[in-house]
């Protein structure tokens, strides 16, 4: 069995073999991701969208995220488990942010946490790191800022905005994050950030010139019937497969083909005879 992936292992992969990261939200999805060879499993706040049915990630809180992080951790994956800190879990105060990050580790079994934002999040990043909790950064299109951004829009397309994101990446690196997610940014900017920082960058909608890639579990597997973002490549269509499988099951129920004799339990013949005949199997 391959060695456990740790924060130092991830950090050492800068410029080396590309990091493979995917989201997971429960024990079965974590086992699937781990068996497939994930280096990092992110218990993403995309839970709100793909599992709980909300339109944005803003509707999920610490309780739900810690609960699902614990479910992922119970799979005991080789992959590094990162808990995604949700909206308002690190925005109110530094002290509250540290307490919430601590819950991800103590109750959820996470080995690191991720939070969104650049330079304005540095005090939080530093405080969480001071509590001995590794932090993954996330800049570019940050879904928790959807309303401030006016929607899910590519970030850093203009020079000034690109320079601001580059400054954010430098600040996060200097603060001590072990990796940075770059979401929804032009490939050229992602390449510039990747070359400029000494920690791994993990892209999602950020082109090829990064140190790793991440996608949402349900998107990769086609496990829903929603419209996919431009940067998503589905590798299966499990939603359609699941509908077909359940339809076949329901058809067999209607026809009486399920269950078969092989799928049914039986009594010993004498017990069945006594039952059907109304006699007492223990008599005589």
N, C-alpha and C positions, 0 to 999 in steps of 0.2 A: 504494500500500500504506500502511496506517495506521502511525503511528509505534509503535515498540517501547514496551511498557508497562514502566515502571520503578517502583522503590519511591517516589520522589517523586511520580510520576503517581498512584499508588494513594493516597498520603496526601492529595493535593490533591482527591481525589474525595469527601472528607468532606462530607456534606450535598448532594452533587450527583447526577449520574447514577449509578444503582445499579451496584455492582460485580458482575460475573458470574464466579463461580469454580466450578470443577469439578475432580474428581480425574482423574488419568491415570497410567498405570503403564508404558507402553511407547511406542515411536515411533508406531505407527498410532493409538493412542488420543489421543496428544498432537496429531497432525495433525488428527484429527477435531474435537477440542475447539477448536483454534486456528482451523480453517476456519469453525466455527460462531460464532466471535466471543468466545471466553473472554477475560476480562481477566487472570485469574490461573489457572494450572494448579498444583494441589497434588498432589505425589507423596505421597499419603497412606499412613500405616501401615495403612490399611484394605486395603492390598495383602494383608495376612495373611489377611483374611476372603474377599475377593471374587476373588482370584487364586490364593492358595496353599492355601485351604481350611481354615484354622484357625478355631477358634471365637472367639478374641479377638485383639486386636492385639499382645498381649504376646509372641507367638511369633516376631515378625520382628525382625531385628537390623540393625546398621549396614551390614554387608556387602550384604545384600539391598536395603536402602533406597538406598544409594549406587549400586548396580548399576542399579536401575530409574530412579533420577533421571537417570543418564547417558543411558539410553535415551530418556527424555522430552526431555532437552536436545538430543539429536541431531536432533530434529525442527526445531530452530531456530524455536520459535514466537514470534509477536509477543507472546503473553501472558507475564507474569512467571512464572517457574518457582520454586516454593517447595518445598523438601525437608522432609519431616516427620521430625523426630528421634524415633527409636523408644524404647521402654522401656529404661531403664538406660543410655542413651547420654548423659544429662545429669544423672543422679541421684547418681553416685558422688563426683564432685569437679568443681569449676569448671574445673580445668585439662583434665580429660578431656573435659568438655563442649565446650570451645573446640576441642580437637583433632578431635573428631567433627564439629562444625559446619564446620570447615575442610575436612574430607574431602568434605562435601556440595558445597562450592564448587569445590574444586580438582579432585576426581575426578568428581563428579557433574554439574558445570556449573550447580548451583543458583544463583539470584540472591538467595535469602533462605532462612531456615529457620524452621520453626514448632516451638514446644514447648508442652507443656501445663502449666497451673498458674498460680497467682496470686502472692501476696506471697512465698511461700517460694521461688519461683524467681527472685526479683529479682537475687541475686548472679550467677546464671548468665546471665540476660538481659544484665546490664551487662557481663559479661566477654566474651560473644560480640559484643556491639555494639562493645566496645573493640577487638576484632580486625577491625573494619570489615565485619562480616557482619550484614546487616539481620535483624531478628527479628519474626515474627508471633506474637502471644500466642494463647492458647486457654484459656477458662475455662467453667465450667458443668459439663455432663456431659463429663468427660474420660475417654475409653475406657481409657487406660492405668491409671486408678484404679478399674477395674471391681470388683475384689475389695474394696477399701477402701469403696466406695460401696454394696456389697451388690447389685450388678447395674447394669444400664443404666437408671437412674432419673432423672426430671426433677429438676433442682437449683434451689434458690432459691424454693421454693413458700411457705416461711414467712418472716416479716419478718426475723428474725435472719440466716437463711441468705442472704436477698436482699441485706441490707446488707453481709454479708461479701463477696459477689461484686462488689458495687459498689466496695468498698474494693480488691478485687483488680484491678479494671479501672483504677481511679485509679493504683494502684501500677505497673501495667504501662505505662500512658501516661507516667507520670513517669520511668520507667526508660528509655523511648525506643523502644518497639515502634512499628511503622508501621501496624499494624492488629491487631484482636482478633477471633478467632472466638468466637461465643457459641453454645454447643451445648446443646440440651435444657433451656432455661429458659423460664419463662412469658413471654408476649408483653409483659406489663406491665413486667417487670424488664428485658427487652431494650430496651424503649423508654426506660426510665430511664437505663440505662447508655449508650445511644447519645446521649442528650441531654447526658449528664454529661462525656463524654470528647471530646477534640478529634481523635482518630484514628478512622478508619473501623471500624465493626463489621460483621462478616460472619456472618449467622445460618445455623444449621442446626437446625431445630426450635425457632426463637426468634421466630416471628411476623414481621410485615411491617415494623415500625418500626425497621429496621436499614439500614445503608448498602450492604448487598449480601447475596447468598445463595450458598450452596455446597451441592452434593449430590455423592454418589458416582456416578461414571461409569456403573457397572453398574446402579445403581438407576434412574437417569434413563432408561436405554435398555432396561430390563427384560431385562438380559443374564444373568439367573440365575432359578432357580425357588424362591428362598427367600422367607420372609415379609418384607414390607417394613415399616419403621417408619411410624408415623402421619404423620410430617412429609414422607414421600416421595411425590412425584407422578411415576409413570412416564409417559414421553412416547412410549414404543415398547415392543414386546414381542419383542425380538430373539432371546431364548432360543427362543421358540416358532418364530420365523421360521427360525432356524438349524437346529432339529430338522427342520422341514418340508423345508428345502433339502437337508440331508444324506440324509433319507429318500428324496427323489426321486432323488438321485444313486445311492444304493444300489439302488433299484428298477431304474434304467437299467443298472447293472452286472449285476444278476441276469438281466435280460431280454436283454442284449446290445445294447441301444440306445445305450450309451456304450462306446467312442467311435464317432462317425460317421466317414465317409470324410473329411469336412471337418476333423475333429479328429485325423487320423492323418497321419504322414509317409510318403512313398513314395520308392522308388528310381527312377532313370531306367529306362524300359522295357527297354532292352537289358541293363542290369545285372540287373534282376529276372529277365529271361529266362535269362541266363547262370546266375544263382543257382538258379532253379527247374529249369532243364534240366541243371544239373550241368556246363555248359560253362565255358570261360574267356573272359570278356568281352574280355580283352586280346589274344586270339589272332587271327591273320589280319590 
